[in-house]
Amino acid sequence: MAEVVIMPRQGQSVESCIISKWNKKVGDPVAVGDVLFSYETDKSAFDEESKVAGTMLAIFFGEGDDVPCLTNVCVIGKPGEDFAQFAPKADEPAVKAEEVAAPAAPAAPAAPVAETAAPAAAPAGKDAFISPRARNLAMAQGVDYTQATATGPNGRIIERDVQALIAAGAQATFAARDAYIGSGKNIQGTGLGGRITTADLAAAAAAPAAAAAAPAAEEAEYVDVPMSNIRKVIAKSMTASLTGIPQLTYNMAYDMANINAYRALVKANGEAFGVKGITINDIIIFVASRVLLNHPDVNANCLDNKIRRFNHVHIGIAVDTERGLMVPTLRNADLKSLAQISKEAKELATACQKGDISPDKLSGASFTISNIGSLGVQSFTPVINPPQTAILGVNTIETRFRVVDGEIKPYSAMNLSLTTDHRVLDGAPSSRFLKELVNALENFSILLAK
């Protein structure tokens, strides 16, 4: 019996996912454990493995399609089995009816040839409706898909239409076309609809009169790279933050002598007590989680006309990944020991970097800490993550000097940058929080006794 594969729901807050890559196509054999397709939410990426063996009978969505969770994505079964009952409804968004194909593989290649030979049909034009897979193919091959003859449902250009256009010789790139138009040269296209083909360009390049136009065609001053989904989310959030929140940043440094002594002690004797790998960031999270309880408006969210004060501290930890900035939440940090915070913080960061963190762990923070000190940054202006009211920036360690008993002595210092929402926090309460935080860090070993 044919088995349907649905789009999983990765977290309660996720309504849909985008298919980023298909590893199987219609007619391919499928074994248990094979990765069928990859998909992503706003900030996480996942692979969907097959739970059954058989043949890929149908694929209902293509790469780049945004698919609602729990929607049928593909069907696996025996060749010849009926799968029509699994197809998503025609009025559902992004359904690609042209991808629902019977598993009779030999008949598939003949379709593009027959469609290519139909010159009477008019090109789709500049307002063409095109599937994501067909658009990707057109962009990769440098084909103007508006010249394609649409054969998909409701006048949609599908992948075989672009393949037919390529087969007909319409392979001139947009850059080449624009370069020749700009040069004022008159080139007669021999492709579909008078389209300039590769052969036309080659003939023009061989002519002496076209030599001057060649540099313009080869010139590439920039490359347009589409924004990834995570970058779109970051852009939206940061724009909302800076346009909707009046923000002010305060800077203050603290003496690291006490923390350095503690870390040296852990390094020398920690393993005997099962304590190791404590980082400065772990210590800052620990200290901040205790101090924040004394400053309810810093440990808060600003929601329209009300301030939500949290009874516990949920700290967002900024993590740099290949896909962009991610901020997982370490919940109830004020109830956890330093060792627990260190362990959980590392687990969250690893999950972000691997790209398999649950979306539910990327929300719900009451305060955020962003540490870029390892990059040598001395001071910066961290941007608040709405609806939070504050964010702490952690900077690099510096050697500073002070006078002690008439002598100039060096010491290690770290600068902290606190940005607060001026709608909720004025300068004085913001500064009082930062001052208490600095004092607690300088007396960290005493704070541990509480």
N, C-alpha and C positions, 0 to 999 in steps of 0.2 A: 504494500500500500504506500502511495506517495506520502512524503512527510514535508510539511511546510516549515520554513525557518522565518521567525519573526525578528523585528528589530528590538533588541533588549532594552529595558529601562534601567539606565545606570544612575540610580539615585532618585529620590522622590521629587526633586526639583526639576528633573529633565523631562521635557515634553517631546523632543525630537533629536535625532542624530544625523550627521552627514556621512554618507558613504564616501570614503577617501580612496579606496582601491578594491577592485575585484581580483581575487586570485584564481577564480574558476569562471568558465564560460559555459553556455548551454552545450550539452553533449559531453562535457568532461566527466571522467569517472571521479567519484568522491569516496574517500575512506574516512572512517571514524578518526577524529582528531585533526583532519585537514583544515587549514584556515580558509574559510570560504571568502570572507571579505574583511576589510578593516574599516572602522568607522570612528567618528570622534564627536564629542560634545564640545561646548565652548572651550574647555580647557583640558580635556583628557582624550586619550586615544586608546582604542581597544581592538582586539582581533576576535572575530566570531568563528569558533571551531565547530565543525560538523559533529553531531551526536549520532548520526546514522551513516550507513554506507549505501552507495547507489550511483545514479547518474544525475547530473544537473539537468533537470527538465525545463526549468523556466527561471528567468531573472526578471523581476518587475521594476527594478530601479537601477539607475546607472551611477557611475562615479560623479560626485558633486551634488547628487540629489539629497535634499533635506527630507528625511523620512520620519513620520510620527512614530513614537515608541509603540510597540506591540502590533505594528502593521506587518503584514506578510511581505517578505523581501524576495524569497526564492523558494523553489520546490525541488526536492530530491526524491528520486524513486527509480522505477525500472523503465527502460526505454519503451515508449508506446503507451504508458499509463496516462490517464486523463487527469489534468491538473486545473481545468478551467474553474472549478469551484473555489480555488485558492486565490485567484487573481483579485487584487484590490478593486474596489468599485471605480467605475470610470470617472466619477466626479471627485475622487480624492486627489489632492495635490501631488504633483510630481510623478504620477504613475506613467510608466513608459510602456504603453501597449505594444510598441514595436519590438520590445525585448522579450515578449512572451512568445516563444517559438517552440514548435514541436521538435522533438529530439531527432528528427530525420536529418542528420548532418549532411548527407550528400547533396540534398536539394538546396541548401543554403547558399553556396557560392554562385548559383545560377541567377539569383535575384538581381544583383547589381548589374550584370551584363545586360539582362533584358531591359532594365530601367534606363541604362545609359543610352540605349538605342532609340529612345523616344524623344526626338528633337522637337516635337510639336508642343510639348508642355512648356509653359512660360516659367522663367526664373522666379524665385520667391520674392526677390526685391529687398529693399532696405529695411522693411518692417518685418522681416522673416522671423518666425517663431521656431526656435531650434532647441533640440535636446542638449543637455550638458555634455554627453559623450560625443555628439556630433560637433559641438563647438570646440571641444578640446582637440579633436582630430584636425579640424580646419585651422586652428591656431598653430598646431604643431607643424602642419604641412605648408603654412603660408597661403592658404586658399581663401578667397573671398566667398564665403558661404552664401551671400545674398544672390549669387549667380546659380545656386543649386536649384534643382527641381524638387519640390517637397512632395514626398509620397507617404508621409506619416499621417496619423490621425489628425483631423482638423487642420490640415495644411501645415503640419509640423515637419521641419527638416530633421531627418534622422541620420544615423551613421552611414547607412548604405547610400544615401543621397550625396553625402560628401565624398564617399569612395568613388561614386560614379563621376563626380566632377573632376576628381584627381585623374581617373582613368581617361577622361576626355582631354586631359592636358592643361587644365586650368590651374597651374601651379605658380603663377607669378605672385610674389609676396607683395604685401601692402607697401613695404618700404621701396621696393623696386618700382611699383606703379607710381607712387608719389614722386620718386626721384625723376622719372621720365616726364611726368606731367609738369613738374617744376622746371625742367630743362627746356621745355617748349618743343621737344622733339615730337614728331608725328609718327607713331608706330601703329601699324595695322595689326590688330589681334586676330589670331586664327582659332582661338578656343571658343567655347560655348558663349553665345551672346556677344561675340566680338572681344572676349577676354584675352588679354595679353598672356601668352604662355611662355614657358621656359625657352622653347625653341625660338619664339619671337625675340626674346631678349638676347639670345645668343647671336642671332642674325644681326641685330642692331649693334651689338658690341663689336662684331667683326667689321662693320663699316667704319671708315676713317672719320666720318662726321660724328659718330657716336662716342669717339674716344674721350672727348671732353666731358661727357656726361657720366663716365664710369666712376670717377672719384666720388661724385655725389651719391651714386647708388651704393657704394661700399662704405660710406661714412656712417658710423654709428656712435652718436654722442652720448646715448643713455640707454638703459634697459628698464622697461616697466615691469615691475614684479607685483602680482596681485597680493593683497593683504591676506594673511592666514586668518582663520577664524579666531584664534586666541588674540591676535594683534587687533582685530576689529573690536573684540570685547574690551581689551585694554584701552583702546582709543576712545571708545564710548564712555567708559568709566572715568578716565582721566579728564576728558572734556567736561563731563558733568560735574566733576569735582572742582575744577578750576573756574568754571563759569557760574556755578551755583553756590559755592562756599567761600566766604571771606576768610582767607587763611593767613596766619602769621607764624613765623618760625623763630624759635629761641635757641641759642647755643650756650652750652656750658660744659666745661671740662672737669674730669675727676682724676684724682691720684690713684694709680693702679697698684700701689705697693702692697696693699692687703690682699687683693685678688691674685697678684703674681705669686705671693708667698703661699697662698692656699693651693694654687695650681702646681707649684713646685712640690708641695707636700703630697698631693694626689699622685703626681707622676712618680715620686720616689716610693710611696708606700700604699698607693690606692689598690693595687691588684690583690694585696693580702686581705683586703676588706670587700672585695668585689666592686670597687669603684674605679672606673677608668674612663678616659675619653671625654672628660668634662671640658667644654670649650668656654671661651669668654661669652659667646652668644647664649649658651645655656645659663650661665650665671646672670646675665642681664635679664633674660626671660624670667628666671626665678625671682630676682629682686623686684622687677617691675610688677610681677603678679602680686607681691605683698604690698607694695607701696600704692598701687592703684586702688586698693580697697579703701584707702583713706581719702580718695579723690573721686567720688562717684560720677562727677560730670566729665572726667577724662575717660573713665571706663564706661562709656555710654554710646548710644546711637541717637542721632538727631532725626526725628521722623515728623516732617511737616511742622505742626505746631506743638509738638511734645518731645520731651527728652526721655529716652528709655534708659534707665540706670540698671545695670546688671548686678545681681547679688554675688556672682562669681566672675572670675576673670577668664575670658576666652581670647587668647592671643593669636593673631594672625602673624605668620612667619613668612616674610618675603623670600621666595626661592627662585634663583635664576636657572632657567632650563633652556634647552635648544629651541623650544617652541615659543619661548617668551616668559615673562614674569608670571609666577603662580603664587598664590597666598593661601596655603592650607591653615586650618585653625586647630590650635592646641587647646582643647576645651578644659575648663576647670583647672587651669594652671595653678591657681592659688591653693588647691587642695593636694598638690603633688610635690613629692620630694625633688631635690635637684637631680638625683639619679633617674627618676621617672621622666622628668622633663627632658633630660639629655637623650634618653632612649627614644621617646616619642617624637621629639623634634627631628632626630636623624631618620626615623622611619617615614615621617611625613615628607621630608626632603627627598628621600630615595624614591618614594612613590611618585612624586612630581616629576623627577628627572627621568623615570622610566615611562611616564605618561599613562600609568594605569590607576591613578588615584581616583577614588570615588568623588563625584561632583558634590556630594553632600558634605565632604570635608573641606570644601573650598568656600564655605559661607558661614555666617553666624559669629564672626569675630567681634569683640567689643573694643579691641585696641590692636594696633599693628606695629611690629618692629621690623625695620629694614636695615640690614647690615651690609655695607659695601666697604667697610674698613680695609678688607684684604686687598682691595684694588688701589689703596693709597689715597683715597679721598679724605681730605682734611675737614671739609664741611660741605653740606648740601641742603637743599630745601625739599624734604620728602613731601609727597602729595597725598593728602588724606584719601582713604578708600571709603567712599560713601556707603552707608550712612554714619560711619564712625565719626567721633569728634576729635580724634587725635591720632598721630603716628609718630613714632620715635625713630630717628635716623642714627645709626651707629657708624662712627668714622674710624679712621686709622689711629694707630698708636704712635705717639710722638715723644721725643725726648725734649723736656723743657727744663728750665733752670729757675731756681729760687734762692733767696738768701736765708741761710740758717746759721744763727749765732755768728753773724758777720761773714760767713763764707758762702760762696756761690756753689750750689750743689745741684747735680742733674737728677731728674726723676721722670718716670714714665707716666704719660697722661693720655687720656682718650677724650675726644670731644663728642658730645651728644647734640643732636639737632632735633628739637621737638616742634612739630607743626600742630597747631590747634585751630578749631573752628571758632572764629570770633563771634559767631551768633550765640554760642553756648559758653565759651570761656574767654574771659577778659585776660589782660596781660598779667595781673597779679596772681590769680589762681593757677594760670599756666606755669608761671615762674615758681610758685610754691611747690607744685608737683615736681618740677625738674630739680629744684634744690633738694627736696627730700630724697629723690631718686639718687642724686649724686652722693649725698651723705650716706645713704644705705650701701651704695657700692663701695665707698671708701672704708666702710666698717662692715664689710660683707661677713667676716667670720663671726661677728657678734650677732648679726641678723640670723645666722644659721641656728643660733641657740633658742630662737623664739618658737 
